Amino acid sequence: MNQPESILPSSSPLSQRDAIRLGALFLIGGEALLAIMGALIKFVSDELSTEQIVFFRNLAGLIILIPLVLRQGPSLLKTRVWHWHLMRGLVGVTAMYCYFWAIANMPLTEAFLVKLSSPLFMPLIAWLWLSEKSGKHSLLALIVGFTGVAFILRPGGDDAFTYAALIGLLGAFLAALAKVTIRKLSMTQEPSQRIVFYFGVIAATVSFPAALANWQPVPPSYWLLLFLIGAVATFGQLALTKAYKIAPTGSVGVYAYSAVIYGALMGWLFWDEIPLWTTWLGAALIISSGLINLRK
């Protein structure tokens, strides 16, 4: 759900073609890592509460990011916009609760698709909050995208599935709000590293009491899986950040939809999930809406 600043070493200048190829590889790899995170979450959800998983994901990610803080020094922690950091942290961790719960309670492919609807909300939030204008392309993408979401929600279908999808959709909206809050923070000249660090601190702190209140015994073998969830999530986001830093979004953004393929493959291999035709139609519409925005 959060976008850490890349701590990967920068490479020498690349040609445009090489930058696009490398960016695409980072994006595909990053989405693969996030898909693995989703599969791990679905697996451990059989034994652990969503609150525990959210806490350990944030704690592990924070531990991994500590070397970044040590390298930057105490100046990284100075900020005058605590209220925006707090809002970004609270909204982001709530979105994480929704998304992780949706993963545990619905087929993996559908959970990934609902998450991919998050960019559809961003133009609306940015328009209402930041007064950013949205063109006809954004409106068309919004209509096409939410038509796809409707096929995934399948109104009138199984109530439990629809409920899970609605929770996932709420998470997608909150994730979009968190990303627009990041844009607001960037307008105050806050560096990316500081935004990421304070998100980790706030998310881990806020999720700790909920984890204690909903604590389930952790099987010994699950401790490694919990650390892996945080690790693959953090490195997945680092890979996505690196992709968008070295290549234009319009050139490589389409590869973000590889998450649908990963979700369908892992759902089929490990949970015998076969997506319905409505799911594939919804996927086609959501991807089409993304392509419309990318073309813009």
C-alpha positions in Angstrom: 0.0 0.0 0.0 3.1 2.5 0.9 5.8 3.6 -1.6 9.3 3.6 0.0 12.0 5.6 -1.6 14.5 3.4 -3.4 17.7 2.6 -1.5 19.0 0.6 -4.4 22.3 1.9 -5.9 21.8 4.2 -8.9 23.1 3.0 -12.2 25.0 4.9 -14.9 22.9 6.8 -17.4 20.9 4.5 -19.7 19.5 5.0 -23.1 15.7 5.5 -23.3 15.2 2.0 -24.7 17.4 0.4 -22.0 15.7 2.5 -19.3 12.3 1.3 -20.4 13.4 -2.3 -20.5 15.0 -2.1 -17.0 12.0 -0.2 -15.7 9.7 -2.9 -17.0 11.8 -5.6 -15.3 11.8 -3.8 -12.0 8.0 -3.3 -12.2 7.3 -7.0 -13.1 9.7 -8.1 -10.4 8.1 -5.7 -7.8 4.6 -6.9 -8.6 5.8 -10.5 -8.3 7.1 -9.8 -4.8 3.9 -8.1 -3.8 1.9 -11.1 -5.2 4.1 -13.4 -3.1 3.2 -11.2 -0.1 -0.5 -11.6 -0.9 -0.1 -15.4 -1.1 1.8 -15.5 2.2 -0.9 -13.3 3.9 -3.6 -15.7 2.6 -1.7 -18.7 3.9 -1.0 -17.4 7.4 -4.5 -16.0 7.8 -5.7 -19.5 8.5 -3.9 -19.3 11.9 -3.4 -15.6 12.6 -5.6 -12.5 12.9 -5.5 -9.8 10.3 -4.4 -7.4 13.1 -1.4 -9.5 13.8 -0.4 -9.8 10.2 -0.7 -6.0 9.7 1.5 -5.3 12.7 4.2 -7.8 11.8 4.3 -6.6 8.2 4.9 -3.0 9.4 7.4 -4.0 12.1 9.4 -6.1 9.6 9.3 -3.3 7.0 10.4 -0.7 9.6 13.4 -2.9 10.7 14.5 -3.2 7.1 14.3 0.6 6.7 16.3 1.4 9.8 19.7 1.4 7.9 18.2 4.1 5.7 17.6 6.3 8.7 21.0 5.6 10.2 22.6 6.6 6.9 20.6 9.8 6.6 21.2 10.9 10.2 19.0 12.8 12.7 18.1 15.5 10.2 15.8 13.0 8.5 13.4 13.0 11.6 12.8 16.8 11.7 9.4 17.8 10.4 6.9 20.6 10.8 3.9 18.8 9.4 3.2 16.1 11.9 -0.5 16.3 11.2 -0.1 15.2 7.6 2.3 12.4 8.6 -0.3 11.2 11.2 -3.1 11.3 8.6 -1.1 9.5 6.0 -0.1 6.8 8.6 -3.6 6.3 10.0 -5.3 6.2 6.6 -2.6 3.9 5.2 -2.7 1.4 8.0 -6.5 1.3 7.8 -6.2 0.6 4.1 -3.8 -2.2 4.9 -6.3 -3.8 7.3 -9.0 -3.8 4.6 -6.7 -5.2 1.9 -5.2 -7.9 4.1 -8.7 -8.9 5.3 -10.0 -9.1 1.7 -7.0 -11.3 0.7 -7.9 -13.7 3.5 -11.6 -13.8 2.6 -11.8 -13.8 -1.2 -10.0 -15.4 -4.2 -6.6 -14.0 -4.7 -7.2 -12.8 -8.2 -10.2 -10.8 -7.2 -8.4 -9.3 -4.2 -5.6 -8.1 -6.5 -8.1 -6.7 -9.0 -10.0 -4.7 -6.3 -6.7 -3.3 -5.1 -5.9 -2.2 -8.7 -9.0 0.0 -8.6 -7.2 2.3 -6.2 -5.9 4.7 -9.0 -9.5 5.3 -10.1 -10.2 7.2 -6.9 -7.1 9.4 -7.0 -8.4 11.9 -9.6 -11.6 12.4 -7.6 -9.8 12.9 -4.3 -7.2 15.2 -5.8 -9.9 17.2 -7.5 -11.9 17.6 -4.2 -8.9 18.2 -1.9 -6.1 19.7 -4.0 -8.3 21.3 -6.7 -6.4 19.4 -9.4 -8.4 19.4 -12.7 -9.4 16.1 -14.2 -9.9 15.8 -18.0 -12.3 13.8 -20.1 -9.8 10.9 -20.1 -10.0 10.6 -16.3 -13.8 10.6 -16.4 -13.9 7.9 -19.1 -11.3 5.8 -17.2 -13.4 6.2 -14.0 -16.6 4.9 -15.8 -14.8 2.0 -17.4 -12.9 1.1 -14.3 -15.9 1.1 -11.9 -17.9 -0.9 -14.4 -15.2 -3.5 -14.1 -15.3 -3.3 -10.3 -19.1 -3.9 -10.5 -18.5 -7.2 -12.4 -16.1 -8.3 -9.6 -18.5 -7.3 -6.9 -21.3 -9.2 -8.6 -24.3 -7.6 -7.0 -26.9 -10.2 -6.1 -24.3 -12.9 -5.9 -22.9 -14.6 -2.8 -23.3 -12.1 0.1 -20.1 -13.1 1.9 -18.0 -12.6 -1.3 -19.7 -9.3 -2.0 -19.0 -8.1 1.6 -15.3 -9.1 1.3 -15.0 -7.3 -2.0 -16.6 -4.1 -0.6 -14.1 -4.2 2.3 -11.4 -4.5 -0.3 -12.9 -1.6 -2.3 -12.9 0.5 0.9 -9.2 -0.3 1.3 -8.5 0.7 -2.3 -10.2 4.1 -1.6 -8.2 4.6 1.5 -5.0 3.7 -0.3 -5.8 6.3 -2.9 -6.4 8.9 -0.1 -3.1 7.9 1.4 -1.3 8.5 -1.9 -2.9 11.9 -2.4 -1.8 12.7 1.2 1.8 11.8 0.1 1.4 14.3 -2.7 0.2 16.9 -0.2 3.3 16.1 1.9 5.5 16.4 -1.1 4.1 19.9 -1.7 5.5 20.9 1.8 9.0 19.8 0.6 9.0 16.7 2.8 11.6 14.2 1.4 10.4 10.7 0.5 12.6 9.0 3.0 11.0 11.0 5.9 7.5 10.2 4.6 8.3 6.5 4.4 10.0 6.3 7.8 7.1 8.1 9.7 4.6 5.9 8.0 6.4 2.8 9.3 6.6 4.2 12.8 3.0 5.3 12.9 1.7 2.1 11.3 3.6 -0.2 13.6 2.6 1.8 16.7 -1.0 2.0 15.8 -1.3 -1.7 14.8 0.3 -3.0 17.9 -2.6 -2.6 20.4 -5.0 -4.2 17.8 -2.6 -7.1 17.4 -2.5 -7.7 21.1 -6.3 -7.5 21.4 -6.7 -10.1 18.6 -3.7 -12.2 19.4 -3.6 -15.8 18.2 -0.8 -18.3 19.1 1.9 -18.1 16.5 3.1 -21.5 15.3 6.9 -21.6 15.4 7.2 -22.0 11.6 5.1 -18.9 11.0 7.6 -16.4 12.5 9.8 -16.7 9.4 6.7 -16.3 7.2 5.7 -13.1 9.0 9.2 -11.7 8.5 9.0 -12.7 4.8 5.7 -10.8 4.4 7.4 -7.6 5.6 10.6 -8.2 3.6 8.9 -9.0 0.2 6.5 -6.1 0.7 9.3 -3.7 1.4 11.6 -4.9 -1.4 8.6 -5.1 -3.8 7.8 -1.4 -3.1 11.4 -0.5 -3.5 11.4 -2.2 -6.9 8.3 -0.3 -8.0 9.8 3.0 -6.9 13.0 2.2 -8.8 11.0 1.3 -11.9 9.2 4.7 -11.9 12.4 6.6 -11.2 14.3 5.2 -14.3 11.4 5.0 -16.8 8.3 7.0 -17.7 5.1 5.8 -16.1 3.4 5.8 -19.5 6.0 3.4 -20.9 6.1 0.8 -18.1 2.9 1.4 -16.1 1.0 -1.3 -18.0 3.3 -4.0 -16.5 1.7 -3.3 -13.1 -1.2 -5.4 -14.3 1.0 -8.5 -14.2 -0.3 -8.8 -10.6 -3.5 -10.2 -12.1 -1.6 -13.0 -13.8 0.4 -13.8 -10.6 -2.8 -13.8 -8.5 -4.7 -16.1 -10.9 -1.7 -18.5 -11.2 -1.1 -18.7 -7.4 -4.8 -18.9 -6.6 -5.1 -21.8 -9.0 -1.9 -23.7 -7.9 -2.4 -23.4 -4.1 -6.1 -22.9 -3.5 -7.8 -24.4 -6.6 -9.4 -21.0 -7.4 -10.8 -20.7 -10.9 -11.8 -17.1 -11.8 -15.3 -16.7 -13.2 -16.0 -15.1 -16.5 -17.3 -12.0 -14.7 -13.9 -11.7 -13.0 -12.0 -11.8 -16.3 -14.4 -9.3 -17.8 -13.9 -7.0 -14.8 -10.2 -7.4 -15.1 -10.3 -6.4 -18.8 -12.3 -3.3 -17.9 -10.1 -2.3 -15.0 -6.9 -2.8 -17.1 -8.5 -0.8 -19.9 -9.3 2.1 -17.6 -5.6 2.0 -16.5 -4.5 2.1 -20.1 -6.7 5.1 -20.8 -5.1 7.0 -17.9 -1.6 5.9 -19.1 -2.4 7.2 -22.6 -3.4 10.5 -21.1 
